[in-house]
Amino acid sequence: MQFWQLAYEWKWVTIEQLCLAVRHEQNHYGDITREEFTIITGQDFDL
């Protein structure tokens, strides 16, 4: 999670790109969970 948090804070990735890294039913190989996405962005993750 630390990498993605740093990448988002430094604007290396957009929120749309970060959505692609979230692990969920359609993406079993994501790097972060929905909860971590919320911690990083302050927004809830919606498919």
BELQUIGI-V366802 format. One record per residue. N is the residue number from 1. SS is DSSP state (alpha for helix, beta for strand, coil for the rest). PHI is phi in whole degrees, 0 to 359 (none if undefined). D_FIRST is the distance of its C-alpha to the first C-alpha in Angstrom with 1 decimal. Layout:
n->N ss->SS phi->PHI d_first->D_FIRST
n->N ss->SS phi->PHI d_first->D_FIRST
This chain:
n->1 ss->coil phi->none d_first->0.0
n->2 ss->alpha phi->300 d_first->3.8
n->3 ss->alpha phi->299 d_first->5.5
n->4 ss->alpha phi->293 d_first->5.3
n->5 ss->alpha phi->295 d_first->6.1
n->6 ss->alpha phi->296 d_first->8.6
n->7 ss->alpha phi->299 d_first->9.9
n->8 ss->alpha phi->288 d_first->10.6
n->9 ss->alpha phi->296 d_first->12.2
n->10 ss->coil phi->270 d_first->14.2
n->11 ss->coil phi->62 d_first->15.2
n->12 ss->coil phi->281 d_first->14.4
n->13 ss->coil phi->227 d_first->13.5
n->14 ss->coil phi->271 d_first->15.3
n->15 ss->alpha phi->296 d_first->14.4
n->16 ss->alpha phi->294 d_first->16.3
n->17 ss->alpha phi->291 d_first->14.5
n->18 ss->alpha phi->295 d_first->11.1
n->19 ss->alpha phi->302 d_first->13.0
n->20 ss->coil phi->290 d_first->13.6
n->21 ss->coil phi->266 d_first->10.1
n->22 ss->beta phi->276 d_first->10.4
n->23 ss->coil phi->277 d_first->12.0
n->24 ss->beta phi->205 d_first->15.4
n->25 ss->coil phi->302 d_first->19.1
n->26 ss->coil phi->269 d_first->19.7
n->27 ss->beta phi->227 d_first->16.5
n->28 ss->coil phi->283 d_first->16.1
n->29 ss->coil phi->250 d_first->14.0
n->30 ss->coil phi->293 d_first->11.0
n->31 ss->coil phi->265 d_first->7.5
n->32 ss->beta phi->231 d_first->6.1
n->33 ss->coil phi->270 d_first->8.8
n->34 ss->alpha phi->300 d_first->11.2
n->35 ss->alpha phi->295 d_first->10.6
n->36 ss->alpha phi->294 d_first->7.0
n->37 ss->alpha phi->302 d_first->8.7
n->38 ss->alpha phi->295 d_first->11.4
n->39 ss->alpha phi->297 d_first->9.7
n->40 ss->alpha phi->291 d_first->8.4
n->41 ss->alpha phi->261 d_first->11.8
n->42 ss->coil phi->81 d_first->14.2
n->43 ss->coil phi->237 d_first->15.6
n->44 ss->coil phi->286 d_first->16.0
n->45 ss->coil phi->273 d_first->15.1
n->46 ss->coil phi->237 d_first->18.5
n->47 ss->coil phi->289 d_first->19.6
